[in-house]
C-alpha cells in the first residue's frame, strides 16, 4: 500500500513539475513580449498562466491527500512531514523516486523564479519610463521673458498638455 501511494505521489509531483516547466517556457516568451511591448499577447499569456495555476492547485490538493494517507500508514503527522522526512521512512527505491521528483521541481522552480524576477524588473522599468514620460509631458515650462519691478525675470509658468492631472 505504501509503495502504491508513493508511486501516486511521484506521479502527482511529476505532473506538477511539467506544469512548472510549461510556466517557465511561457515566462521566457513573456520576456520577449515585455521587451517588444506586445500588450495584447501578454494578456493572452496571463490567461494561459491562470489556467495552469488552477491545474497546479488541483494537483496540490491531490498531493496533500496522498501525503495524508502515507502519513497515516507510516505513523507520522502530515502537518510536520516534508519530502525529506518522508524519504527517511520509505524504502530505497521509493525514496530515490521521491528525491528525483524533489530535485526536478526545485530546479524548475528556481529557473521560473529567475525568469519571473527578470520580467518583474523589465515591467518595473517600463512603468518607470511611462511615468517619467507622462511627467515630462505634463510639466513643460513656458518661458517668460518679462521682468518684474525688482529687475528679476518672472517665474516660469507650467503648461499642461492634458486637461487633468493623472
Secondary structure, 3 states (H helix, E strand, C coil): CHHHHHHHHHHHHHHHHHHHHHHHHHHHHHHHHHHHCCHHHHHHHHHHHHHHHHHHHHHHHHHHHHHHHHHHHHCCCCCCCCHHHHHHCCCHHHHHHHHHHHHHHHHHHHHHHHHHHHHHHHHHHHHHHHHHHHHHHHCEEECCCCECCCCCECCCEEECCCCCCC
